[in-house]
Amino acid sequence: MTDLHKRLVLRVAALSAVSAALVACGKKDEPAPAPAPAAAPASAPAAAEPLKVAFAYIGPVGDGGWTFAHDNARKAVEKEFGDRVVTTYVESVPESADAERVLRDMAQQGNKLVFGTTFGYMESMLKVAADFKDVKFEHATGYKTAENMRAYDSRTYEGAYMAGVIAGAMTQSGTLGVVASIPIPEVIRNINSFTLGAQSVNPKVTTKVVWVNEWFNPPKETEAATALINGGADVLMQNTDSSAVLQTAEKLGKRGFGWDSDMTAYGPKAHLGSAIINWTPYYIKAVGEALDGKWTTGRAWWGVKEGVIDLVSLADDVPAEAKAKLEEVRNGIKAGTFQIWKGPITDNTGKQVLADGQVADDQFLGGVNFYVQGVEGKVPGSN
């Protein structure tokens, strides 16, 4: 190999080495690829809007009776469901065109469940329900329904009968008195049941009735209670919404019962017991169904068995035998072994309305328009 050829070979080898080094250096200094961007966190699902629930009340929430009981149950709903619900109410809504206006306003404000808490709202609620198909309506003490309107009631006659058991044991004059609101089957049924309960203990008991034709009017209720006492009644019951009847009994030295709520504090010396309504079980059920998409129309009528009706806070001087009788009746109603409306029962004209052994069904009870034997006078508007 010539010197020239050797130099050429060496030069090529040197150039190849330099080229390889440059390639290696280029790979080493090449910036690393940028990391892939992290996936954006999934957005949390939007919180469900709370169910808006509205209540229309016939009286003031402080009436101590009917409306007070409904409002206590409304508060229990808030406690049960927390931020899943928002409740509101309008009190002292009359059974007139105003009822339709208030109910319509409730629907327009976005309430999806509306409770109307008195019989006289029935027709107004039907009209509004027809215009707001996406709203569920609940009507207390009525009997008409629609695809988005349900009726619910409490068997207040069970509480009236239990009060009668105590009244029959405690009366000295043998004359009981009832201050009555409006002559609808519900109220007439309660007067009769009170009398039947008293007669189960004292068959000679009679009952006088004074109608005030209003649910809540303390002055009228006071006048009616006074008239009954002046007429010889020494134990009073009411189917009105205030505490005026019990307070009048306290003032005039007679005895009486609380109605719808525990009224002990309004007349502690007069108070024999309170026939209460606990709406909480029904309201929690109804609201829960609306929240879970399980609400359906129909009619519910709950009583002692469902924990809605009871007689509470008995006076200390009620005899042990009367307390035992009361407990027997309560347990029998709860178990379905005791029937309040079981024949033979006659009206106060002597006509038999239930034959011996016959038990009244709900259709019969829903149409009671007569006084049973022992109740004086005539039902207003009857023939």
QUIVENPE-V123230 format. One record per residue. RES is the residue in three letters. SS is DSSP state (H for helix, E for strand, C for the rest). PHI is phi in degrees with one decimal (999 if undefined). OMEGA is omega as a letter, one per 30 degrees, with the letter a starting at -180 (NA if undefined). Layout:
<<RES;SS;PHI;OMEGA> <RES;SS;PHI;OMEGA>>
//
This chain:
<<MET;C;999;a> <THR;C;-78.6;l> <ASP;H;-61.4;a> <LEU;H;-63.7;a> <HIS;H;-65.7;l> <LYS;H;-59.8;a> <ARG;H;-64.4;l> <LEU;H;-64.5;l> <VAL;H;-62.5;a> <LEU;H;-62.1;a> <ARG;H;-64.2;l> <VAL;H;-63.2;a> <ALA;H;-63.5;a> <ALA;H;-64.8;a> <LEU;H;-63.1;l> <SER;H;-64.0;a> <ALA;H;-65.6;a> <VAL;H;-63.3;a> <SER;H;-62.4;l> <ALA;H;-63.3;a> <ALA;H;-64.4;a> <LEU;H;-64.2;l> <VAL;H;-63.1;a> <ALA;H;-62.0;l> <CYS;H;-62.8;l> <GLY;H;-60.8;l> <LYS;H;-66.4;a> <LYS;H;-66.5;a> <ASP;H;-89.6;a> <GLU;C;-66.5;a> <PRO;C;-62.1;l> <ALA;C;-66.7;l> <PRO;C;-63.8;a> <ALA;C;-65.2;l> <PRO;C;-64.0;l> <ALA;C;-65.2;a> <PRO;C;-62.1;l> <ALA;C;-65.3;l> <ALA;C;-65.5;l> <ALA;C;-65.7;l> <PRO;C;-60.6;l> <ALA;C;-64.7;a> <SER;C;-72.6;a> <ALA;C;-66.7;l> <PRO;C;-62.1;a> <ALA;C;-63.9;l> <ALA;C;-63.8;a> <ALA;C;-66.2;l> <GLU;C;-67.4;l> <PRO;C;-66.3;l> <LEU;E;-74.1;l> <LYS;E;-90.7;a> <VAL;E;-124.5;a> <ALA;E;-122.6;a> <PHE;E;-126.5;l> <ALA;E;-104.5;a> <TYR;C;-108.5;l> <ILE;C;-74.9;a> <GLY;C;-124.8;l> <PRO;C;-77.1;a> <VAL;C;-64.5;l> <GLY;C;-94.4;a> <ASP;C;-71.4;l> <GLY;C;78.7;a> <GLY;C;-134.7;a> <TRP;H;-59.3;a> <THR;H;-68.4;l> <PHE;H;-56.5;l> <ALA;H;-65.5;l> <HIS;H;-63.2;a> <ASP;H;-70.6;l> <ASN;H;-60.9;l> <ALA;H;-69.2;l> <ARG;H;-60.0;l> <LYS;H;-64.5;l> <ALA;H;-65.5;l> <VAL;H;-62.8;l> <GLU;H;-59.8;a> <LYS;H;-66.7;a> <GLU;H;-68.8;a> <PHE;H;-106.7;l> <GLY;H;57.0;a> <ASP;H;-78.2;l> <ARG;H;-78.6;a> <VAL;E;-134.0;l> <VAL;E;-130.5;a> <THR;E;-113.4;l> <THR;E;-140.8;l> <TYR;E;-149.3;l> <VAL;E;-125.0;a> <GLU;C;-98.0;l> <SER;C;54.8;l> <VAL;C;-90.2;a> <PRO;C;-69.6;l> <GLU;C;-82.9;a> <SER;C;-152.5;l> <ALA;H;-59.7;l> <ASP;H;-60.6;a> <ALA;H;-62.0;l> <GLU;H;-61.8;a> <ARG;H;-61.0;a> <VAL;H;-66.8;a> <LEU;H;-64.5;l> <ARG;H;-64.5;l> <ASP;H;-63.2;l> <MET;H;-61.1;l> <ALA;H;-65.5;a> <GLN;H;-67.7;a> <GLN;C;-83.1;l> <GLY;C;95.3;l> <ASN;C;-70.0;a> <LYS;C;-104.9;l> <LEU;E;-141.5;a> <VAL;E;-127.4;l> <PHE;E;-106.3;l> <GLY;E;-111.0;a> <THR;C;-104.7;l> <THR;C;-152.3;a> <PHE;H;-55.5;a> <GLY;H;-69.1;l> <TYR;H;-86.3;a> <MET;H;-56.5;a> <GLU;H;-66.6;l> <SER;H;-62.1;a> <MET;H;-67.3;l> <LEU;H;-60.0;l> <LYS;H;-63.5;a> <VAL;H;-69.2;l> <ALA;H;-60.1;l> <ALA;H;-66.2;a> <ASP;H;-93.7;a> <PHE;C;-131.5;a> <LYS;C;-67.4;a> <ASP;C;-89.0;l> <VAL;C;-109.7;l> <LYS;E;-97.7;a> <PHE;E;-116.2;l> <GLU;E;-125.5;a> <HIS;E;-115.9;a> <ALA;E;-82.3;l> <THR;C;73.2;a> <GLY;C;-92.9;a> <TYR;C;-134.0;l> <LYS;C;-94.5;a> <THR;C;-133.3;l> <ALA;E;-145.0;a> <GLU;C;-62.6;l> <ASN;C;-122.2;l> <MET;E;-139.2;a> <ARG;E;-113.8;l> <ALA;E;-107.1;l> <TYR;E;-141.8;a> <ASP;E;-154.6;l> <SER;E;-119.0;a> <ARG;C;-83.3;a> <THR;H;-61.7;l> <TYR;H;-64.2;l> <GLU;H;-67.9;l> <GLY;H;-66.4;l> <ALA;H;-63.6;l> <TYR;H;-62.7;a> <MET;H;-63.5;l> <ALA;H;-63.1;l> <GLY;H;-61.3;l> <VAL;H;-57.3;l> <ILE;H;-71.7;a> <ALA;H;-60.9;l> <GLY;H;-61.7;l> <ALA;H;-79.7;a> <MET;H;-101.2;a> <THR;C;-66.7;l> <GLN;C;-105.3;a> <SER;C;-86.0;a> <GLY;C;80.2;a> <THR;E;-118.0;l> <LEU;E;-105.0;l> <GLY;E;-131.6;l> <VAL;E;-127.9;l> <VAL;E;-91.6;a> <ALA;E;-109.6;a> <SER;C;-88.3;a> <ILE;C;-124.2;a> <PRO;C;-76.1;l> <ILE;C;-109.3;a> <PRO;H;-51.1;a> <GLU;H;-54.5;a> <VAL;H;-73.4;l> <ILE;H;-61.1;l> <ARG;H;-60.7;l> <ASN;H;-69.0;l> <ILE;H;-59.0;a> <ASN;H;-63.9;a> <SER;H;-65.9;l> <PHE;H;-58.2;a> <THR;H;-66.9;l> <LEU;H;-61.6;l> <GLY;H;-63.2;l> <ALA;H;-65.4;a> <GLN;H;-69.1;l> <SER;C;-67.8;l> <VAL;C;-104.8;a> <ASN;C;-137.2;a> <PRO;C;-59.6;a> <LYS;C;-89.3;a> <VAL;C;-63.1;l> <THR;E;-124.0;a> <THR;E;-128.1;l> <LYS;E;-102.6;a> <VAL;E;-129.8;l> <VAL;E;-123.1;a> <TRP;E;-95.1;l> <VAL;C;-108.6;l> <ASN;C;59.3;l> <GLU;C;-149.0;l> <TRP;C;-81.4;a> <PHE;C;-135.9;l> <ASN;C;-155.6;a> <PRO;H;-52.1;l> <PRO;H;-61.5;l> <LYS;H;-65.1;l> <GLU;H;-63.3;l> <THR;H;-64.6;l> <GLU;H;-61.0;a> <ALA;H;-64.8;l> <ALA;H;-62.9;l> <THR;H;-63.2;l> <ALA;H;-62.2;l> <LEU;H;-65.2;l> <ILE;H;-65.0;l> <ASN;H;-63.6;l> <GLY;C;-88.7;l> <GLY;C;109.1;l> <ALA;C;-73.8;l> <ASP;C;-114.1;l> <VAL;E;-134.4;a> <LEU;E;-114.0;l> <MET;E;-126.6;a> <GLN;E;-138.5;l> <ASN;E;-130.4;l> <THR;C;-126.7;a> <ASP;C;-100.3;a> <SER;C;-101.4;l> <SER;C;-93.7;a> <ALA;H;-62.0;a> <VAL;H;-65.7;l> <LEU;H;-64.3;l> <GLN;H;-64.7;l> <THR;H;-68.0;l> <ALA;H;-60.0;l> <GLU;H;-62.0;a> <LYS;H;-64.9;a> <LEU;C;-99.9;l> <GLY;C;75.5;l> <LYS;C;-113.3;a> <ARG;E;-116.5;a> <GLY;E;-165.1;a> <PHE;E;-122.4;l> <GLY;E;-78.5;a> <TRP;E;-136.6;l> <ASP;E;78.2;l> <SER;C;-133.6;l> <ASP;C;-71.8;a> <MET;C;-105.7;a> <THR;H;-48.0;a> <ALA;H;-64.8;a> <TYR;H;-80.7;l> <GLY;C;-162.0;a> <PRO;C;-60.4;l> <LYS;C;-79.0;a> <ALA;C;-82.4;a> <HIS;E;-65.7;l> <LEU;E;-99.6;a> <GLY;E;163.9;l> <SER;E;-127.0;l> <ALA;E;-85.4;a> <ILE;E;-100.5;l> <ILE;E;-117.3;l> <ASN;C;-107.6;a> <TRP;C;-76.3;a> <THR;H;-55.8;a> <PRO;H;-57.3;a> <TYR;H;-71.1;a> <TYR;H;-65.0;l> <ILE;H;-65.4;l> <LYS;H;-62.8;a> <ALA;H;-63.9;a> <VAL;H;-66.9;l> <GLY;H;-60.2;l> <GLU;H;-64.7;l> <ALA;H;-64.9;l> <LEU;H;-66.7;a> <ASP;H;-92.4;a> <GLY;C;71.9;a> <LYS;C;-112.9;a> <TRP;C;-69.8;l> <THR;C;-135.0;l> <THR;C;-76.5;a> <GLY;C;141.1;a> <ARG;E;-140.7;l> <ALA;E;-117.0;l> <TRP;E;-137.2;a> <TRP;E;-108.6;a> <GLY;C;-147.1;a> <VAL;H;-56.7;a> <LYS;H;-57.0;a> <GLU;H;-92.4;l> <GLY;C;80.2;a> <VAL;C;-97.3;a> <ILE;E;-116.3;l> <ASP;E;-162.4;l> <LEU;E;-115.0;a> <VAL;E;-125.4;l> <SER;C;55.3;l> <LEU;C;-65.0;l> <ALA;C;-66.3;a> <ASP;C;-65.4;a> <ASP;C;-89.2;l> <VAL;C;-68.5;a> <PRO;C;-60.8;a> <ALA;H;-59.3;a> <GLU;H;-64.5;l> <ALA;H;-68.0;l> <LYS;H;-64.0;l> <ALA;H;-65.8;l> <LYS;H;-62.6;l> <LEU;H;-59.5;a> <GLU;H;-64.3;l> <GLU;H;-62.5;l> <VAL;H;-65.1;a> <ARG;H;-57.2;a> <ASN;H;-63.7;l> <GLY;H;-67.3;l> <ILE;H;-63.0;a> <LYS;H;-62.9;a> <ALA;H;-84.7;a> <GLY;C;82.1;a> <THR;C;-95.3;l> <PHE;C;-121.6;l> <GLN;C;-116.1;l> <ILE;C;-66.5;a> <TRP;C;-97.9;l> <LYS;E;-130.1;a> <GLY;C;-68.4;g> <PRO;C;-84.3;l> <ILE;E;-131.4;l> <THR;E;-119.5;l> <ASP;E;-82.2;a> <ASN;C;-81.0;l> <THR;C;-103.3;a> <GLY;C;95.8;l> <LYS;C;-79.0;l> <GLN;E;-74.1;l> <VAL;E;-107.6;l> <LEU;E;-137.7;a> <ALA;C;-72.4;l> <ASP;C;-54.5;l> <GLY;C;85.5;a> <GLN;C;-76.0;l> <VAL;E;-106.4;a> <ALA;C;-67.3;l> <ASP;C;-91.5;a> <ASP;H;-65.8;l> <GLN;H;-64.6;l> <PHE;H;-62.4;a> <LEU;H;-62.1;a> <GLY;C;-72.8;a> <GLY;C;-120.5;a> <VAL;C;-61.8;a> <ASN;C;-138.0;a> <PHE;C;-141.1;l> <TYR;C;-94.8;l> <VAL;E;-76.8;l> <GLN;C;-55.3;a> <GLY;C;109.0;l> <VAL;E;-93.4;a> <GLU;C;-82.8;l> <GLY;C;89.8;a> <LYS;C;-124.4;l> <VAL;C;-66.7;l> <PRO;C;-52.6;l> <GLY;C;86.0;l> <SER;C;-83.6;a> <ASN;C;-79.8;NA>>
//
